[in-house]
Amino acid sequence: MQRLIRNPLARADFLGMSAGAVAALVGVALLTGGSIPAARLPVALAGCGAARPLLLWFGRRHSHAPTALALIGIALGASLDALVPLSMTGGTAETFAIMGWMSGSTYRIDAEAALGLAGCAVVGLIFAALALRPLTRSARATALRWGAGWLWPRHGGG
């Protein structure tokens, strides 16, 4: 998306695509009985895929200018984010289960899943510690190459 709309700030959540994925998941859940579908990935990808053409369709009037697409993406994301809780105003047990899923609740997580997640976190921390120094060097070299070396602190960090 960053290359497509020539905007380095373009991200899936910034352009409304993450909101499209959540809206699709909640919509399918409500249509099929109130639980998040087992086929989460295809449903989320379809929602994200539906948000992208909407973004580009609304942006056509402004010749897909990066600033216009960024503002349209923010509006699209806000609209879809507002639509999700509005669609669940019934307050049934199913909608509360969906809200728990959306909030990332770990209420009923079992020990095996918690240990797996803890292992992933430890591996991630080790990787981050090992990658810190090379990334710091790379960032300094990039700052110097772009003429922004004055932004880089002279103490520490490689």
C-alpha positions in Angstrom: 0.0 0.0 0.0 2.9 2.4 0.7 4.1 2.1 -2.9 0.6 2.0 -4.4 -0.5 5.3 -2.9 3.0 6.8 -2.6 2.6 7.5 1.1 5.1 6.2 3.7 2.5 6.4 6.4 0.2 3.9 4.7 -0.7 0.9 6.9 -3.6 -1.5 7.0 -5.0 0.1 10.1 -4.4 3.7 8.9 -6.2 3.0 5.6 -9.3 1.3 7.0 -8.3 -2.2 6.0 -8.0 -3.6 9.5 -11.4 -2.1 10.3 -12.7 -3.9 7.1 -11.4 -7.2 8.4 -13.0 -6.8 11.8 -16.3 -5.6 10.3 -16.3 -8.7 8.1 -15.6 -11.1 11.0 -18.3 -9.5 13.2 -20.7 -9.4 10.3 -20.2 -13.1 9.4 -20.4 -14.0 13.1 -23.7 -12.2 13.6 -25.1 -13.7 10.4 -24.1 -17.3 11.2 -25.1 -17.5 14.9 -22.9 -15.2 16.9 -19.5 -16.8 17.2 -16.3 -15.8 15.4 -16.0 -18.2 12.4 -13.4 -20.9 12.4 -12.3 -19.7 9.0 -11.2 -16.4 10.5 -8.3 -15.8 8.1 -10.3 -16.0 4.8 -13.2 -13.9 6.3 -10.7 -11.3 7.5 -8.9 -11.2 4.2 -12.2 -10.8 2.4 -13.1 -7.8 4.6 -9.7 -6.3 4.1 -10.0 -7.0 0.4 -13.4 -5.2 0.3 -12.0 -2.1 2.1 -9.2 -1.6 -0.4 -11.4 -1.1 -3.5 -13.6 1.2 -1.4 -10.6 3.3 -0.5 -9.4 3.5 -4.1 -13.0 4.2 -5.4 -13.4 7.1 -3.0 -9.9 8.3 -3.9 -10.5 8.4 -7.6 -12.1 11.8 -7.5 -8.8 13.2 -6.1 -6.6 11.3 -8.6 -5.5 9.0 -5.8 -3.5 11.7 -4.2 -1.6 10.4 -1.1 -3.0 12.9 1.3 -6.5 12.4 0.0 -6.2 8.6 0.3 -4.8 8.9 3.8 -7.8 11.1 4.9 -10.3 8.8 3.1 -8.7 5.8 4.8 -9.0 7.4 8.2 -12.7 8.2 7.5 -13.3 4.6 6.2 -11.7 3.1 9.2 -13.6 5.3 11.6 -16.9 4.5 9.9 -16.3 0.7 10.0 -15.1 0.9 13.6 -18.3 2.7 14.5 -20.4 0.2 12.6 -19.1 -2.8 14.5 -20.4 -1.9 18.0 -23.6 -0.5 16.4 -24.3 -3.9 14.8 -24.0 -5.6 18.2 -26.4 -3.4 20.2 -28.7 -6.4 20.8 -26.8 -7.3 23.9 -27.2 -11.1 23.5 -24.8 -13.7 24.8 -23.3 -14.1 21.3 -22.5 -10.4 21.0 -20.8 -10.4 24.4 -18.7 -13.4 23.3 -17.7 -11.4 20.1 -16.8 -8.4 22.2 -14.6 -10.6 24.4 -12.9 -12.0 21.3 -12.4 -8.5 20.0 -10.8 -7.3 23.2 -8.3 -10.1 23.3 -9.6 -11.6 26.5 -7.5 -14.3 28.0 -10.2 -15.3 30.5 -10.5 -18.9 29.4 -7.0 -19.6 28.1 -5.6 -22.9 29.1 -2.1 -23.5 30.5 -0.8 -25.0 27.3 -1.7 -22.0 25.2 -0.3 -19.6 27.9 3.1 -21.5 27.9 3.2 -21.5 24.1 2.6 -17.7 24.1 5.2 -17.2 26.8 7.7 -19.2 24.7 7.0 -17.1 21.7 7.5 -14.0 23.8 10.9 -15.2 25.1 12.0 -16.1 21.5 10.8 -12.6 20.4 12.7 -10.9 23.2 15.9 -12.8 22.4 15.5 -12.0 18.7 15.0 -8.3 19.5 18.1 -8.2 21.7 20.2 -9.8 19.0 18.8 -7.5 16.3 19.1 -4.3 18.3 22.8 -3.5 17.5 22.6 -4.2 13.7 19.4 -2.2 13.5 20.9 0.7 15.3 23.9 0.7 13.0 21.6 0.5 10.0 19.4 3.3 11.3 22.4 5.6 11.8 23.8 4.8 8.3 20.4 5.6 6.8 20.2 8.9 8.8 23.6 9.9 7.5 22.8 8.9 4.0 19.6 11.0 4.0 21.5 14.0 5.5 19.8 13.7 8.9 22.9 12.7 10.8 22.4 15.7 13.1 19.3 13.9 14.4 21.3 10.9 15.6 22.6 11.2 19.1 26.4 11.3 19.4 26.6 9.1 22.5 26.0 5.4 22.5 23.8 3.5 20.0 26.6 2.4 17.6 
